[in-house]
């Protein structure tokens, strides 16, 4: 594990934005796949002891992912991600919102912008999350988003290390 990898996490309440920059010791195609393929997403995206369960995912412009974060007790917290633009292996943008098990969205949501780049085998992922309201941003932070996201990213780092060895 490379402990010198970048991990910046900033909250800007004035613009209702979370800005995350994270480097991974893996090549870009593998990191891209980890963010865009449901069978890989479900292995890392939930902070332990929770797990992720994708009901379906169509990674294409206009497509969406409908998934749940599942607690050890079986409680499911559903969410919808709608893909707005995709530039393969470079960038994708999506709208994310919580939902019920019947895909009824709980608005407001947030716009996520992912940018991928690689240099010398280190892949950087820059994520900007714009929230529709300050209240949503504050709720996200109060719910432990930074801690949960950090735990999920640690899961991803372990997954990438395992997949890189194959």
C-alpha positions as CSV (number, residue, x, y, z in Angstrom):
1,X,0.0,0.0,0.0
2,X,1.4,3.4,-1.0
3,X,0.9,5.8,1.9
4,X,2.0,8.8,-0.2
5,X,-1.1,8.9,-2.3
6,X,-3.2,12.1,-2.4
7,X,-6.5,12.2,-0.6
8,X,-8.0,15.7,-0.2
9,X,-11.6,16.2,1.0
10,X,-13.0,19.7,1.2
11,X,-16.5,21.1,1.9
12,X,-17.4,24.6,0.5
13,X,-20.7,25.6,2.1
14,X,-20.8,28.8,0.1
15,X,-21.1,26.8,-3.2
16,X,-22.8,23.8,-1.6
17,X,-20.0,21.6,-2.9
18,X,-17.8,18.7,-1.7
19,X,-14.5,18.4,-3.6
20,X,-12.5,15.2,-3.3
21,X,-9.2,14.3,-5.0
22,X,-7.8,10.8,-4.5
23,X,-5.0,8.9,-6.1
24,X,-4.8,5.1,-6.5
25,X,-1.8,2.9,-7.1
26,X,-3.5,1.3,-10.2
27,X,-3.8,1.9,-13.9
28,X,-6.6,4.0,-15.2
29,X,-8.6,1.3,-17.0
30,X,-8.9,-0.7,-13.8
31,X,-9.9,2.3,-11.7
32,X,-12.5,3.4,-14.3
33,X,-14.0,-0.1,-14.3
34,X,-14.2,0.0,-10.5
35,X,-16.4,3.1,-10.7
36,X,-18.5,2.0,-13.7
37,X,-19.1,-1.7,-13.4
38,X,-21.8,-2.9,-10.9
39,X,-20.0,-6.2,-10.1
40,X,-16.9,-4.1,-8.9
41,X,-18.9,-1.2,-7.4
42,X,-20.8,-3.6,-5.1
43,X,-17.4,-4.9,-3.8
44,X,-16.3,-1.6,-2.4
45,X,-18.8,1.3,-2.4
46,X,-20.4,0.6,1.0
47,X,-18.6,1.4,4.2
48,X,-18.1,-1.8,6.3
49,X,-20.1,-3.5,7.8
50,X,-22.6,-2.3,5.2
51,X,-22.7,-3.8,1.8
52,X,-23.9,-2.6,-1.6
53,X,-26.5,-4.3,-3.8
54,X,-27.1,-3.1,-7.3
55,X,-30.6,-4.0,-8.6
56,X,-29.7,-2.8,-12.1
57,X,-27.2,-0.5,-13.8
58,X,-27.1,0.9,-17.3
59,X,-23.9,2.8,-17.6
60,X,-24.8,5.0,-20.6
61,X,-26.0,8.6,-21.1
62,X,-29.6,8.6,-19.9
63,X,-29.1,5.3,-18.1
64,X,-29.1,4.7,-14.3
65,X,-28.0,2.6,-11.5
66,X,-30.6,1.6,-8.8
67,X,-28.9,0.2,-5.7
68,X,-29.1,-0.2,-2.0
69,X,-26.7,0.1,0.9
70,X,-27.5,-2.8,3.1
71,X,-26.9,-2.8,6.9
72,X,-25.8,-6.0,8.7
73,X,-29.4,-6.3,10.0
74,X,-30.8,-6.2,6.5
75,X,-32.0,-2.5,6.4
76,X,-31.8,-1.2,2.8
77,X,-31.1,2.5,2.0
78,X,-31.9,2.8,-1.8
79,X,-30.4,5.4,-4.2
80,X,-30.7,6.3,-7.9
81,X,-27.8,7.5,-10.0
82,X,-28.8,8.9,-13.4
83,X,-25.9,9.3,-15.9
84,X,-25.8,12.7,-17.6
85,X,-22.6,12.5,-19.6
86,X,-19.8,9.9,-20.2
87,X,-16.4,10.4,-21.8
88,X,-14.9,6.9,-21.6
89,X,-11.9,6.6,-19.2
90,X,-11.9,10.4,-18.7
91,X,-15.1,11.7,-17.1
92,X,-18.7,11.0,-16.2
93,X,-21.4,13.0,-14.6
94,X,-24.4,11.8,-12.8
95,X,-27.3,13.0,-10.6
96,X,-27.6,11.1,-7.3
97,X,-30.5,10.9,-5.0
98,X,-31.9,8.7,-2.2
99,X,-35.0,6.8,-3.1
100,X,-37.5,4.2,-1.8
101,X,-37.5,0.6,-2.8
102,X,-39.9,1.5,-5.7
103,X,-37.5,4.0,-7.2
104,X,-39.4,7.1,-6.0
105,X,-36.7,9.7,-5.5
106,X,-36.2,11.7,-2.3
107,X,-35.3,15.2,-3.6
108,X,-33.2,17.2,-3.4
109,X,-30.3,15.3,-4.8
110,X,-26.8,16.2,-5.9
111,X,-24.8,16.4,-9.1
112,X,-21.5,14.4,-9.2
113,X,-18.7,15.0,-11.6
114,X,-15.9,12.4,-11.8
115,X,-12.6,13.1,-13.7
116,X,-10.0,10.4,-14.2
117,X,-6.3,10.9,-15.1
118,X,-3.2,8.7,-14.9
119,X,0.5,9.5,-14.6
120,X,3.2,6.9,-14.1
121,X,0.7,4.2,-13.1
122,X,-1.0,6.4,-10.5
123,X,-4.6,7.2,-11.3
124,X,-6.2,10.4,-9.9
125,X,-9.9,10.6,-9.5
126,X,-11.3,14.2,-8.9
127,X,-14.9,14.2,-7.7
128,X,-17.0,17.4,-7.4
129,X,-20.4,17.0,-5.7
130,X,-22.8,19.9,-6.1
131,X,-25.8,19.9,-3.8
132,X,-29.1,21.5,-4.7
133,X,-29.4,23.0,-1.2
134,X,-27.2,23.9,1.7
135,X,-29.6,21.8,3.9
136,X,-28.8,18.7,1.8
137,X,-25.0,19.4,2.0
138,X,-25.2,19.8,5.8
139,X,-27.4,16.6,6.2
140,X,-24.9,14.7,4.1
141,X,-22.0,15.8,6.3
142,X,-24.0,15.2,9.5
143,X,-24.8,11.6,8.3
144,X,-21.0,10.9,8.3
145,X,-20.4,11.2,4.5
146,X,-16.7,11.9,4.9
147,X,-16.1,9.0,7.2
148,X,-18.2,6.6,5.2
149,X,-16.6,7.7,1.9
150,X,-13.2,7.3,3.4
151,X,-14.0,3.8,4.5
152,X,-15.4,3.0,1.0
153,X,-12.2,4.4,-0.6
154,X,-10.1,2.2,1.6
155,X,-12.2,-0.8,0.4
156,X,-11.5,0.3,-3.2
157,X,-7.8,0.6,-2.5
158,X,-7.8,-3.0,-1.2
159,X,-9.9,-4.3,-4.2
160,X,-7.6,-2.5,-6.7
161,X,-4.5,-4.1,-5.0
162,X,-6.1,-7.5,-5.3
163,X,-7.2,-7.0,-9.0
164,X,-3.8,-5.6,-10.0
165,X,-2.1,-8.8,-8.9
166,X,-4.3,-11.0,-11.2
